Amino acid sequence: MNAVTIVIGSICILLIAYRLYGTFMAAKVLKLDDSKPTPAHELEDGKDYVPTNKWVTFGHHFAAIAAAGPLVGPILAAQFGYLPGLLWLLIGAVIGGAVHDMVVLFASMRQDGKSLSEIAKKELGPVAGFCAGLAMLFIITITMAGLSLVVLSALERNPWGTFAVGITIPIAMGVGLYHKKTGNLKVATIVGFALIMAAIFWGPNIQGTALGDFLTLEKSTIALALPIYAFFAAALPVWLLLAPRDYLSTFMKIGVFVALIIGVFYVNPAVQFPALTEFINGGGPIIAGPVWPFVSITIACGAISGFHAFVGSGTTPKMINRWSDIKGVAFGAMLVECLVAIMALIAAVSLMPGDYFAINSTPEKFATLGMETVHLDKLSEEIGMDLEGRTGGAVTLAVGMTYIFTEIPIFEKMASFFYQFVILFEAVFILTAIDSGTRVARYLIQDFGGTFFKPLKKTNSLWANIFASALACFMWGYLLYSGDISSVWALFGVSNQLMASIGLIIGVTIVLKIADKRWYILTCLIPLAYLYVTVNVAGYWMVKNVYWNAESPGFNFLNGTLSVIMLILGLVILITSIRKWLQLGKLPQDVLVERAAKGTI
């Protein structure tokens, strides 16, 4: 099996799905009607509600949803072989993820761009709304820890990478200040991107210097630094750090994967992994559980992701110019993210299995596998650092992409540059997600805390913002500091897919109200049934065998407690929803559609 075969086949499947299934969802199920004004037009204020060109909106939406998840999840799931991950990405993205993103965005627009918890309260009642809001707080906290954990191994004892990543903070702030003062975005963009590239090229010079020694950090130090950074990022004005970092990272995101696709077509690397490995029944060094349910938990973003619901019921619904734009923005962006995840999977399975497991396992675990490395020593020498035991997925992606790029003759001596560039590329994405996610967590804390202590609810209060930001950073920072990639990524996967289940529950309710044919609810009900069962099986397995198992290396009572709470919240929401569906089902479909159109149900 060669990589080009996978890429061409996947692109064809995704294009056909967009043309046929996406059109069916838009025209038949959701009945998108451009004669009606969108919330961006009805509530236009020049600030949040702004009718925006569909391609610009697509770019914003894609940059927001495609963070570290589609890069890391497929790499970790390669433990099971290339086939389970590839099948789940294609099937999950088309049947589940694209539908989920489309119906959540549509549901939010029907409620003037409100959040998913507010939609749940309106559609399902106050109990479901409260549970959804509480679940969102847990999920965003765990998401921050899971994404942050990815970069720890990449930056551990890596002064070049730490310098390149760290320097992007003042560069982004400089871009934000310059643009705010002059309004000249073109100059700010050129200078900002040039400075980032210069930092990567200059990075090797700090090794062996006092600055290099200072930036040679252990995992524990980085785990403390990330939440501290996030506190300031969440508290600072959005234009100063978050927005310019998002903007600069978008160029890198698109550019790197276009280059990777071109590189794969030029090199056409062979897939070195078997379709299935010996770990499909469990006991793997990266993911301890069996291929099901854990392939669908490990690969969240890229197939279906609850994190997308934060975006689909956040900024994007306030920007949509026409209702028909939902198809391209939501359904289309999800399929593009699926392609990104497939490229990450290819980068992983292009490595020799021994090299892959040596990177993603601790030395003690790797010694028990009976495998030998093949190219790892040579790659370590060319890159200039020891690659063994750097778990988390980020290093594997960097090594895999470096291996592909350096097969091109003109780049064969640039292994260290490509490696550090990909590390920077991944880390900037993760810091972007931390910026946005911590700010969202701050809002959720203020919203919930404000119910019991009203002054906390004031988002224009300095002390309230500082307190909520500090609490948010402490919560996910604790999970980050005390966890490892095996336990926290699984916790992230369970929570993320539970959030997607909540999104699909909302989807079933909306489709049941508006669709001309009742069986159209199967578009949401089928992926919901699979995902809900998968989430609960995975959650139970992790609690029983890892989190509350004192003999497990991943023993963590807090992680187990969080898992149980989230699964209970999901069950409450589902039971409330089923009662609502049974109530709605008593009405003839034409009466239900008519009453929904009038807003009386």
NORRABEL-V108659 format. One record per residue. N is the residue number from 1. RES is the residue in one letter. OMEGA is omega in degrees with one decimal (NA if undefined). Layout:
N RES OMEGA
N RES OMEGA
This chain:
1 M 176.9
2 N -175.1
3 A -177.6
4 V 178.3
5 T 179.6
6 I -176.8
7 V -178.2
8 I 178.9
9 G -178.7
10 S 179.7
11 I 179.1
12 C 179.2
13 I -177.3
14 L 178.1
15 L 178.4
16 I 179.2
17 A 179.7
18 Y -176.5
19 R -174.3
20 L -174.4
21 Y 178.1
22 G 178.5
23 T 177.0
24 F 179.5
25 M -176.7
26 A -172.1
27 A -173.3
28 K -173.1
29 V -177.0
30 L 177.8
31 K -177.5
32 L -172.8
33 D -177.4
34 D 177.9
35 S 178.4
36 K 177.3
37 P 176.7
38 T 176.8
39 P 179.5
40 A 177.7
41 H -176.4
42 E -174.7
43 L -175.0
44 E 179.7
45 D 179.5
46 G -177.4
47 K 179.0
48 D -179.1
49 Y -175.5
50 V 175.4
51 P -170.8
52 T 175.9
53 N -173.4
54 K 179.6
55 W 175.7
56 V 177.8
57 T 176.3
58 F 179.9
59 G 177.8
60 H -175.6
61 H -179.2
62 F 179.1
63 A -178.1
64 A -175.3
65 I -173.9
66 A 178.0
67 A -175.7
68 A -174.7
69 G -178.9
70 P 177.1
71 L -170.3
72 V -176.5
73 G 179.8
74 P 179.7
75 I 178.7
76 L -179.0
77 A 176.2
78 A 175.1
79 Q -177.2
80 F -173.3
81 G -176.4
82 Y -171.5
83 L -178.9
84 P -179.9
85 G -178.9
86 L -179.9
87 L -179.2
88 W 178.8
89 L -176.3
90 L -178.3
91 I -177.8
92 G -178.2
93 A -176.5
94 V -175.1
95 I -173.8
96 G -170.1
97 G -177.7
98 A 177.3
99 V 179.1
100 H -176.6
101 D -177.8
102 M -176.5
103 V 177.4
104 V 178.2
105 L 178.3
106 F -179.4
107 A 179.0
108 S 179.3
109 M 176.5
110 R 179.8
111 Q 175.6
112 D 174.7
113 G -178.1
114 K -178.3
115 S -176.6
116 L 178.9
117 S 177.3
118 E 177.7
119 I 178.9
120 A 178.7
121 K -178.4
122 K -173.1
123 E -171.3
124 L 179.3
125 G -174.0
126 P -179.3
127 V 178.7
128 A 178.6
129 G 178.3
130 F 179.7
131 C 179.0
132 A 178.5
133 G 179.0
134 L 177.1
135 A 178.9
136 M 178.6
137 L 177.1
138 F -173.0
139 I -179.3
140 I 177.0
141 T -179.6
142 I 179.0
143 T 179.9
144 M 179.5
145 A -178.9
146 G -179.4
147 L -178.5
148 S -178.0
149 L -176.6
150 V -172.8
151 V -175.8
152 L -179.0
153 S -178.8
154 A -176.7
155 L 179.4
156 E 179.8
157 R -179.9
158 N -175.2
159 P 178.4
160 W 179.6
161 G 179.7
162 T 177.9
163 F -177.5
164 A 179.0
165 V -177.6
166 G -176.1
167 I 178.3
168 T -179.8
169 I 177.1
170 P 177.5
171 I 179.3
172 A 178.8
173 M 176.9
174 G 177.4
175 V 179.4
176 G 179.7
177 L -177.8
178 Y -178.5
179 H 180.0
180 K -176.7
181 K -173.3
182 T -175.5
183 G -177.4
184 N -177.1
185 L -176.7
186 K 179.9
187 V 179.3
188 A -179.4
189 T -177.2
190 I -178.7
191 V -179.6
192 G -179.2
193 F 178.5
194 A 179.4
195 L 177.9
196 I 179.2
197 M 178.5
198 A 179.5
199 A 179.0
200 I -179.4
201 F -177.8
202 W -175.0
203 G -178.4
204 P -176.9
205 N -177.7
206 I -178.5
207 Q -177.7
208 G 177.9
209 T 178.4
210 A 178.0
211 L 178.2
212 G 177.4
213 D -179.7
214 F -177.5
215 L 174.4
216 T -168.1
217 L 173.1
218 E -178.9
219 K -176.2
220 S 179.3
221 T 178.9
222 I 179.5
223 A 174.9
224 L -175.5
225 A -176.3
226 L 177.3
227 P 177.7
228 I 175.3
229 Y -176.6
230 A 178.4
231 F -179.6
232 F 179.6
233 A -179.3
234 A -176.3
235 A -178.6
236 L 175.0
237 P -173.3
238 V -177.3
239 W -173.7
240 L -175.4
241 L -173.1
242 L -176.1
243 A 179.7
244 P 176.9
245 R 175.6
246 D -175.1
247 Y -178.7
248 L -178.0
249 S 179.9
250 T 177.7
251 F -179.7
252 M -177.2
253 K -178.3
254 I -176.5
255 G -176.6
256 V -176.2
257 F 170.5
258 V 178.4
259 A -179.8
260 L 178.1
261 I 177.3
262 I 179.5
263 G 179.2
264 V 179.1
265 F -179.6
266 Y -175.1
267 V -175.5
268 N -176.9
269 P 176.7
270 A 174.5
271 V -174.0
272 Q -178.3
273 F 170.5
274 P 177.7
275 A 178.0
276 L 177.6
277 T 180.0
278 E -174.1
279 F -177.7
280 I 178.8
281 N 178.4
282 G 177.8
283 G -179.6
284 G -178.8
285 P -177.7
286 I 175.4
287 I -172.8
288 A -174.3
289 G -179.8
290 P -174.5
291 V 168.7
292 W 15.5
293 P -163.6
294 F 173.9
295 V -179.4
296 S 176.5
297 I -179.4
298 T 175.5
299 I 177.1
300 A 175.8
301 C -176.0
302 G 175.8
303 A 173.0
304 I -172.8
305 S 175.7
306 G 178.4
307 F 179.1
308 H -179.8
309 A 177.0
310 F -180.0
311 V -177.8
312 G 175.0
313 S -179.4
314 G -176.0
315 T -173.1
316 T -177.8
317 P 179.4
318 K -176.5
319 M -173.7
320 I -176.9
321 N 179.5
322 R -178.6
323 W -178.9
324 S 177.7
325 D -179.1
326 I -177.5
327 K -178.4
328 G -175.4
329 V -174.7
330 A -178.8
331 F -177.6
332 G -178.4
333 A 178.3
334 M 179.7
335 L 175.3
336 V 177.1
337 E 175.7
338 C 178.4
339 L 175.6
340 V -179.7
341 A 177.7
342 I 177.8
343 M 176.3
344 A 177.3
345 L 178.8
346 I 178.5
347 A -179.6
348 A -174.0
349 V 172.0
350 S 175.4
351 L 172.5
352 M -177.4
353 P 179.4
354 G 178.1
355 D -179.7
356 Y -176.6
357 F 176.6
358 A 178.6
359 I -170.1
360 N 177.8
361 S 171.1
362 T -180.0
363 P -179.7
364 E 179.3
365 K -178.0
366 F -179.5
367 A -178.2
368 T -174.1
369 L -179.0
370 G -179.7
371 M 176.1
372 E 174.9
373 T -177.4
374 V -176.8
375 H -169.2
376 L -179.5
377 D 179.2
378 K 178.9
379 L 178.6
380 S 179.4
381 E -178.9
382 E -179.1
383 I 176.7
384 G 177.1
385 M -179.9
386 D -175.2
387 L -176.3
388 E 174.6
389 G 178.9
390 R -174.5
391 T 174.3
392 G 176.4
393 G -176.7
394 A -179.2
395 V 179.9
396 T 177.9
397 L -179.7
398 A 180.0
399 V -179.5
400 G 178.8
401 M 176.8
402 T 179.0
403 Y -179.8
404 I -176.7
405 F -176.4
406 T 171.3
407 E 174.4
408 I -169.9
409 P -175.3
410 I -178.7
411 F -169.8
412 E 179.6
413 K -174.0
414 M -176.5
415 A -177.1
416 S 179.2
417 F -178.3
418 F 179.9
419 Y -177.2
420 Q 177.9
421 F 179.4
422 V 176.0
423 I 177.0
424 L 179.7
425 F 179.6
426 E -175.4
427 A 178.9
428 V 175.9
429 F -176.3
430 I 177.5
431 L 176.2
432 T 178.0
433 A 177.7
434 I 176.9
435 D -174.8
436 S -176.2
437 G 178.9
438 T 176.9
439 R 176.6
440 V 178.1
441 A 177.4
442 R 179.3
443 Y -179.1
444 L 178.1
445 I 179.7
446 Q -179.8
447 D -179.7
448 F -179.4
449 G 179.7
450 G 176.4
451 T -178.4
452 F 179.9
453 F -167.4
454 K -179.6
455 P -179.5
456 L -175.7
457 K -176.7
458 K -177.3
459 T 176.4
460 N 178.5
461 S -177.7
462 L -176.6
463 W 178.8
464 A 178.3
465 N -179.9
466 I -179.3
467 F -178.0
468 A 178.5
469 S -179.8
470 A 179.6
471 L 178.5
472 A -179.1
473 C 178.6
474 F -176.1
475 M -178.7
476 W 176.8
477 G 177.9
478 Y 177.8
479 L 180.0
480 L -174.8
481 Y -173.0
482 S -174.0
483 G 171.7
484 D -171.8
485 I -178.2
486 S -175.2
487 S -175.2
488 V 179.9
489 W 176.2
490 A 176.7
491 L 176.0
492 F -178.4
493 G 179.5
494 V -177.9
495 S -179.2
496 N -179.6
497 Q 173.0
498 L 177.5
499 M 176.8
500 A 176.8
501 S 178.0
502 I 177.4
503 G 179.6
504 L 174.8
505 I 175.3
506 I 179.9
507 G 177.6
508 V -177.9
509 T -179.2
510 I -178.0
511 V 178.6
512 L -177.7
513 K -168.8
514 I -172.7
515 A 178.5
516 D 179.5
517 K -173.2
518 R -177.0
519 W 177.4
520 Y 178.0
521 I 178.6
522 L 177.8
523 T 176.8
524 C -173.7
525 L -179.7
526 I 177.1
527 P 177.3
528 L -179.0
529 A 179.1
530 Y -173.4
531 L -177.6
532 Y 177.4
533 V -179.4
534 T -179.4
535 V -176.4
536 N 176.8
537 V 179.7
538 A 179.4
539 G 178.5
540 Y -178.6
541 W -178.5
542 M 179.1
543 V -176.5
544 K -170.4
545 N -175.4
546 V -168.6
547 Y -179.5
548 W 175.7
549 N -174.4
550 A -179.4
551 E -178.5
552 S 175.0
553 P -179.8
554 G -179.9
555 F -178.1
556 N -175.1
557 F -179.4
558 L 179.2
559 N 177.8
560 G 179.0
561 T 177.3
562 L 179.6
563 S -178.7
564 V 179.7
565 I -178.5
566 M 179.7
567 L 176.8
568 I 177.8
569 L 178.0
570 G 179.2
571 L 178.5
572 V 179.5
573 I -179.0
574 L -179.7
575 I 177.5
576 T -178.4
577 S -179.9
578 I 176.9
579 R 178.6
580 K -179.2
581 W 179.4
582 L 177.5
583 Q 179.3
584 L -177.0
585 G 179.0
586 K -179.8
587 L 172.3
588 P -173.2
589 Q -179.4
590 D 176.9
591 V -180.0
592 L 179.4
593 V -179.1
594 E -179.2
595 R 177.5
596 A 179.2
597 A 179.0
598 K 179.7
599 G -178.8
600 T 179.0
601 I NA
